[in-house]
Amino acid sequence: MTMRRAIEELILDGRLERHARSGTYIRRPIISSEMRLKSFTEELQLRGIVPSTEVISLKRIRANKEVAYNLKIREQENIYVAIRLRLGDGIPIALETLRISCRAIPIVTQENLGGSIYEFFADSYNVKILSAQSAISAYKPKVKESELLQITLGTPCLLIKMIDFDQRLKPVMTAECIYRSDLYELQLELSASPISVELNSRSTRKSAG
């Protein structure tokens, strides 16, 4: 087999990818998620990928009407807003904007955000995230988001919006997660039964992130 033929077969097999102007490169493996309620940390560890987190910002603010509605708290009640860059083997995969109810989680520090947020909730406050509502859409990242994710401006991404509920079915946190579509995909198991996994119309509106 010639070298050219071998390269063509590796491209067809998805192990290499060819770029017209710059050449042929090893293709990064795509992380395939089964859309089950797992933390990012757990999901990557199960695939032998080393997860890490960069905390971009953390602040305590007053909840606006939309956030208060989704978290079932009063408008102007305190919440934490955290922005985190999630990496696998040092490569940016996702950019998260988390809005955490201070009623459920009174104190959040930068150190608490360095790993699994679900583990932090459970270990520090006995708050166990057992269910979530989610909505998935295509998304075009803004300039700063593209820079953090290390992608070309205009590259399409996946946007997953979630409301996480604890063991008492109380909303604890909302999350807006921008995933690189070249490194992350979702697998959904469909059923003929009418299963609804949607956010209410107010929570599917775009907000800061």
HELIX and SHEET records of a PDB file:
HELIX    1   1 MET A    3  LEU A   12  1                                  10    
HELIX    2   2 PHE A   40  LEU A   46  1                                   7    
HELIX    3   3 LYS A   65  LEU A   71  1                                   7    
HELIX    4   4 GLN A  110  LEU A  113  5                                   4    
HELIX    5   5 ILE A  117  TYR A  125  1                                   9    
HELIX    6   6 VAL A  143  LEU A  149  1                                   7    
SHEET    1   A 2 LEU A  16  HIS A  19  0                                        
SHEET    2   A 2 GLY A  23  ILE A  26 -1                                        
SHEET    1   B 2 ILE A  31  SER A  33  0                                        
SHEET    2   B 2 TYR A 184  LEU A 186  1                                        
SHEET    1   C 6 PRO A  51  ARG A  62  0                                        
SHEET    2   C 6 ASN A  78  GLY A  88 -1                                        
SHEET    3   C 6 ILE A  91  SER A 101 -1                                        
SHEET    4   C 6 PRO A 171  ARG A 180 -1                                        
SHEET    5   C 6 CYS A 157  PHE A 165 -1                                        
SHEET    6   C 6 SER A 131  TYR A 139 -1                                        
END                                                                             
